[in-house]
């Protein structure tokens, strides 16, 4: 490998030389003296942007095969967590709908989206974090299903605690997800006068998040620093424009079709399409107003709308 640098028209002697390929090999592999050295992994994560848990898992696998490199070391983590994700996604949908068939359909639908593909093949911490997000919502759904029980098992709160802790140590944004869930469930318990469970659930989620920050204090500067999630490059946009960018990103990742965050003429086109349709439809209805088939059509249309709204109300 030839490393060459030119500054001010001059070539420094230290740069104009051949560098052994072993330099790159040492950079992407773990030496025997570095195996199972989690202190350096923790410190590197603190100096970077993401928590350390994923990198510890990857370091553990690489330590078993020192001096070697393979993308499968990272793929193994993604495959395991993707299987966990799909299992709990099935259980989540089945719990929500009470129907195993919907669970299978929902699992296959998500598994075949471009977003799911990106999660699986992107060798980062996002696949494990997504899996734990699904696990978290499954346990939250189980908690909701037991809302009328006189006593809720402690094991469920323990599972919520462990899942939230692991999620926060995988991805910083997980703590935001956990906060929203804790807020909604806390308010629900308070409004329904389940004060005891409001404190138990709130204490479980808050203590888990605080423990993750205690284990990895760099979470705070990573989230709120100038280059963090809420950095200046995000704050400079209005809330609505941030939402449009977010929505465009999500639709593109999941379905391959992005909605533009910029102002478009779509609403104008829709408006004129409605005007043109009414311009043709109203005279058509007037001309055939005495025809039996037109009355039958409107009757079926009315019944269809009523049936649709009835099913929505009882979903």
C-alpha positions as a printed NumPy array, in Angstrom:
array([[  0.   ,   0.   ,   0.   ],
       [  1.497,   3.339,  -1.056],
       [  0.561,   6.266,   1.175],
       [  1.113,   9.618,  -0.534],
       [  0.407,  13.106,   0.743],
       [  1.143,  16.471,  -0.813],
       [  1.004,  19.772,   1.032],
       [  2.031,  23.151,  -0.364],
       [  3.59 ,  21.492,  -3.371],
       [  5.987,  19.438,  -1.294],
       [  5.928,  15.726,  -0.494],
       [  6.912,  14.835,   3.102],
       [  9.39 ,  11.99 ,   3.11 ],
       [  7.461,  10.103,   5.805],
       [  4.411,   9.847,   3.571],
       [  6.026,   8.862,   0.296],
       [  6.734,   5.249,   1.158],
       [  5.241,   1.768,   0.995],
       [  3.306,   0.613,   4.051],
       [  2.954,  -3.078,   4.792],
       [ -0.506,  -4.619,   4.383],
       [ -0.129,  -5.927,   7.916],
       [ -1.026,  -2.414,   9.119],
       [ -4.527,  -2.753,   7.669],
       [ -4.745,  -6.368,   8.857],
       [ -3.871,  -5.338,  12.414],
       [ -6.452,  -2.539,  12.221],
       [ -9.403,  -4.847,  11.474],
       [ -8.393,  -7.852,  13.57 ],
       [ -7.803,  -8.552,  17.246],
       [ -4.336,  -9.466,  18.388],
       [ -3.909, -12.263,  20.93 ],
       [ -2.769,  -9.689,  23.491],
       [ -6.07 ,  -7.798,  23.029],
       [ -8.528, -10.684,  23.339],
       [-11.38 , -10.159,  25.804],
       [-10.067,  -6.67 ,  26.638],
       [-13.406,  -4.978,  27.293],
       [-11.896,  -1.912,  28.968],
       [-10.575,  -0.621,  25.646],
       [-13.938,  -1.357,  24.01 ],
       [-15.736,   0.661,  26.687],
       [-13.308,   3.57 ,  26.328],
       [-13.536,   3.595,  22.548],
       [-17.331,   3.706,  22.797],
       [-17.132,   6.632,  25.206],
       [-14.922,   8.473,  22.718],
       [-17.267,   7.593,  19.844],
       [-21.053,   8.052,  19.755],
       [-22.747,   4.724,  20.524],
       [-22.984,   2.684,  23.76 ],
       [-20.672,  -0.251,  24.291],
       [-22.884,  -3.355,  24.527],
       [-22.922,  -4.21 ,  20.81 ],
       [-19.183,  -3.702,  20.492],
       [-18.59 ,  -5.94 ,  23.496],
       [-20.611,  -8.711,  21.83 ],
       [-18.643,  -8.257,  18.61 ],
       [-15.333,  -8.112,  20.499],
       [-16.217, -11.341,  22.315],
       [-16.778, -13.2  ,  19.02 ],
       [-13.651, -11.753,  17.429],
       [-11.618, -12.697,  20.518],
       [-12.475, -16.343,  19.892],
       [-10.801, -16.032,  16.468],
       [ -7.807, -13.734,  17.062],
       [ -5.822, -12.553,  14.072],
       [ -8.637, -13.313,  11.622],
       [-11.312, -11.204,   9.919],
       [-14.74 , -12.202,   8.681],
       [-17.988, -10.297,   8.207],
       [-19.747, -13.37 ,   9.608],
       [-18.557, -12.365,  13.083],
       [-21.   ,  -9.442,  12.89 ],
       [-23.596, -11.313,  10.806],
       [-23.975, -13.928,  13.544],
       [-25.11 , -11.21 ,  15.979],
       [-27.61 ,  -9.806,  13.482],
       [-29.008, -13.212,  12.55 ],
       [-29.571, -14.197,  16.188],
       [-31.282, -10.921,  17.048],
       [-33.295, -10.922,  13.816],
       [-34.725, -14.337,  14.737],
       [-35.535, -13.038,  18.233],
       [-37.148,  -9.965,  16.666],
       [-39.381, -11.999,  14.341],
       [-40.452, -14.372,  17.124],
       [-41.47 , -11.528,  19.413],
       [-43.067,  -9.616,  16.535],
       [-45.305, -12.621,  15.926],
       [-46.127, -12.831,  19.638],
       [-46.763,  -9.07 ,  19.77 ],
       [-49.194,  -9.032,  16.84 ],
       [-50.924, -12.175,  18.109],
       [-51.303, -10.57 ,  21.525],
       [-52.749,  -7.386,  20.   ],
       [-55.182,  -9.1  ,  17.621],
       [-55.825, -12.373,  19.42 ],
       [-55.215, -14.157,  16.122],
       [-52.175, -16.242,  15.156],
       [-52.894, -15.756,  11.454],
       [-52.449, -11.992,  11.757],
       [-49.231, -12.66 ,  13.651],
       [-47.862, -14.746,  10.771],
       [-48.982, -12.196,   8.143],
       [-47.48 ,  -9.279,  10.063],
       [-44.206, -11.105,  10.633],
       [-43.873, -12.022,   6.953],
       [-44.835,  -8.491,   5.887],
       [-42.126,  -6.864,   7.997],
       [-39.599,  -9.57 ,   7.164],
       [-39.944,  -8.834,   3.437],
       [-39.677,  -5.031,   3.619],
       [-36.572,  -3.129,   2.53 ],
       [-36.322,  -1.769,   6.069],
       [-36.072,  -5.265,   7.483],
       [-33.45 ,  -6.152,   4.881],
       [-31.382,  -3.103,   5.781],
       [-31.596,  -3.942,   9.474],
       [-30.373,  -7.483,   8.878],
       [-27.49 ,  -6.714,   6.504],
       [-26.275,  -3.443,   8.033],
       [-23.502,  -4.634,  10.328],
       [-24.144,  -2.279,  13.216],
       [-26.105,  -2.268,  16.464],
       [-29.443,  -1.422,  14.862],
       [-30.629,  -4.998,  14.394],
       [-30.161,  -5.904,  18.092],
       [-31.706,  -2.567,  19.111],
       [-34.734,  -3.152,  16.862],
       [-35.158,  -6.643,  18.283],
       [-35.136,  -5.337,  21.866],
       [-37.629,  -2.621,  20.87 ],
       [-40.046,  -5.305,  19.714],
       [-39.402,  -7.321,  22.889],
       [-40.078,  -4.216,  24.985],
       [-43.411,  -3.578,  23.281],
       [-44.405,  -7.196,  23.641],
       [-43.882,  -7.038,  27.405],
       [-45.713,  -3.689,  27.505],
       [-48.635,  -5.314,  25.701],
       [-48.603,  -8.194,  28.182],
       [-48.648,  -5.627,  30.972],
       [-51.65 ,  -3.904,  29.41 ],
       [-53.499,  -7.209,  29.01 ],
       [-53.137,  -7.749,  32.768],
       [-54.515,  -4.286,  33.601],
       [-57.554,  -5.711,  35.37 ],
       [-55.669,  -8.399,  37.3  ],
       [-55.55 ,  -8.002,  41.063],
       [-51.844,  -8.88 ,  41.04 ],
       [-49.208,  -8.664,  38.315],
       [-46.229, -11.011,  38.443],
       [-42.917,  -9.429,  39.446],
       [-41.2  , -11.381,  36.673],
       [-42.907,  -9.167,  34.077],
       [-41.45 ,  -6.019,  35.634],
       [-38.047,  -7.717,  35.84 ],
       [-38.242,  -8.531,  32.122],
       [-39.125,  -4.893,  31.381],
       [-36.205,  -3.724,  33.52 ],
       [-33.654,  -5.996,  31.816],
       [-34.949,  -5.263,  28.298],
       [-34.864,  -1.499,  28.854],
       [-31.394,  -1.645,  30.404],
       [-29.988,  -3.731,  27.539],
       [-31.69 ,  -1.53 ,  24.945],
       [-30.274,   1.667,  26.436],
       [-26.785,   0.135,  26.417],
       [-27.215,  -0.815,  22.737],
       [-28.514,   2.441,  21.283],
       [-28.941,   5.869,  22.873],
       [-32.277,   6.49 ,  21.133],
       [-33.726,   3.502,  22.988],
       [-33.898,   5.637,  26.129],
       [-36.219,   8.033,  24.268],
       [-38.462,   5.136,  23.247],
       [-38.52 ,   3.844,  26.832],
       [-39.341,   7.334,  28.134],
       [-42.348,   7.699,  25.815],
       [-43.634,   4.252,  26.819],
       [-43.132,   5.007,  30.519],
       [-44.921,   8.344,  30.204],
       [-47.951,   6.904,  28.406],
       [-48.309,   3.923,  30.728],
       [-47.727,   6.083,  33.793],
       [-50.483,   8.475,  32.738],
       [-52.78 ,   5.552,  31.954],
       [-52.293,   4.043,  35.417],
       [-52.885,   7.416,  37.069],
       [-56.049,   8.138,  35.064],
       [-57.435,   4.688,  35.829],
       [-56.495,   5.15 ,  39.526],
       [-53.95 ,   2.333,  39.581],
       [-51.543,   4.466,  41.59 ],
       [-49.619,   1.469,  42.933],
       [-48.777,   0.159,  39.48 ],
       [-47.987,   3.696,  38.294],
       [-45.206,   3.883,  40.877],
       [-44.022,   0.288,  40.31 ],
       [-43.917,   0.615,  36.534],
       [-42.485,   4.135,  36.623],
       [-39.842,   3.068,  39.129],
       [-38.931,   0.061,  36.975],
       [-38.441,   2.097,  33.802],
       [-36.745,   5.095,  35.428],
       [-34.352,   2.995,  37.513],
       [-33.423,   0.966,  34.436],
       [-32.675,   4.108,  32.399],
       [-30.741,   5.714,  35.252],
       [-28.721,   2.546,  35.764],
       [-27.769,   2.544,  32.075],
       [-26.559,   6.141,  32.434],
       [-24.679,   5.186,  35.597],
       [-22.978,   2.325,  33.741],
       [-22.249,   4.5  ,  30.708],
       [-22.213,   8.213,  31.7  ],
       [-21.203,   9.237,  28.174],
       [-24.867,   8.768,  27.242],
       [-25.61 ,  12.35 ,  28.309],
       [-22.971,  14.141,  26.182],
       [-23.661,  11.744,  23.307],
       [-27.364,  12.612,  23.312],
       [-27.261,  16.315,  24.069],
       [-23.782,  17.356,  22.898],
       [-23.171,  19.56 ,  19.865],
       [-22.73 ,  16.481,  17.651],
       [-25.347,  14.33 ,  19.353],
       [-28.9  ,  13.364,  18.523],
       [-30.234,  16.804,  19.455],
       [-27.271,  18.753,  18.053],
       [-27.387,  22.046,  16.196],
       [-27.68 ,  20.321,  12.818],
       [-31.106,  19.052,  13.932],
       [-32.318,  22.021,  15.98 ],
       [-31.942,  24.488,  13.108],
       [-35.04 ,  23.032,  11.433],
       [-38.619,  23.597,  12.548],
       [-40.472,  20.783,  14.263],
       [-42.753,  20.21 ,  11.27 ],
       [-39.831,  20.066,   8.845],
       [-38.004,  17.644,  11.143],
       [-41.138,  15.504,  11.157],
       [-41.342,  15.586,   7.339],
       [-37.685,  14.539,   7.046],
       [-38.265,  11.742,   9.559],
       [-41.392,  10.534,   7.753],
       [-39.596,  10.615,   4.394],
       [-36.731,   8.581,   5.84 ],
       [-39.038,   5.98 ,   7.416],
       [-41.206,   5.463,   4.305],
       [-38.121,   5.176,   2.115],
       [-36.433,   2.662,   4.446],
       [-39.536,   0.493,   4.888],
       [-41.171,   0.634,   1.462],
       [-38.588,   2.14 ,  -0.912],
       [-40.898,   5.104,  -1.621],
       [-39.936,   8.413,  -0.016],
       [-42.334,  11.289,   0.571],
       [-40.688,  14.63 ,  -0.153],
       [-40.11 ,  16.876,   2.894],
       [-40.168,  19.903,   0.585],
       [-43.259,  21.797,  -0.489],
       [-44.888,  20.187,  -3.511],
       [-47.99 ,  20.711,  -5.661],
       [-49.562,  17.428,  -4.53 ],
       [-52.405,  19.073,  -2.588],
       [-53.204,  21.308,  -5.58 ],
       [-53.289,  18.296,  -7.908],
       [-55.59 ,  16.424,  -5.544],
       [-57.885,  19.461,  -5.242],
       [-58.202,  19.864,  -9.016],
       [-58.698,  16.111,  -9.45 ],
       [-61.662,  16.302,  -7.052],
       [-63.082,  19.322,  -8.904],
       [-62.792,  17.572, -12.277],
       [-64.375,  14.416, -10.866],
       [-67.328,  16.357,  -9.412],
       [-67.664,  18.323, -12.655],
       [-68.327,  15.045, -14.463],
       [-70.004,  13.061, -11.675],
       [-72.716,  15.544, -10.626],
       [-74.216,  16.005, -14.136],
       [-73.983,  12.236, -14.636],
       [-76.025,  11.647, -11.466],
       [-78.542,  14.317, -12.484],
       [-79.112,  12.754, -15.894],
       [-79.632,   9.234, -14.49 ],
       [-81.31 ,  10.318, -11.236],
       [-84.446,   8.274, -11.941],
       [-82.623,   5.069, -12.853],
       [-82.98 ,   2.15 , -10.457],
       [-79.366,   1.001, -10.868],
       [-78.089,   4.406,  -9.708],
       [-80.25 ,   4.234,  -6.576],
       [-78.952,   0.732,  -5.908],
       [-75.366,   1.938,  -6.363],
       [-75.77 ,   4.762,  -3.826],
       [-77.504,   2.437,  -1.384],
       [-74.634,  -0.054,  -1.564],
       [-72.13 ,   2.786,  -1.242],
       [-73.886,   4.085,   1.877],
       [-74.079,   0.623,   3.47 ],
       [-70.413,   0.038,   2.652],
       [-69.37 ,   3.243,   4.45 ],
       [-71.536,   2.432,   7.473],
       [-70.098,  -1.091,   7.68 ],
       [-66.548,   0.281,   7.367],
       [-67.003,   2.766,  10.235],
       [-68.652,   0.072,  12.346],
       [-65.659,  -2.233,  11.877],
       [-63.266,   0.621,  12.7  ],
       [-65.095,   1.304,  15.965],
       [-64.949,  -2.355,  17.019],
       [-61.375,  -3.088,  15.805]])
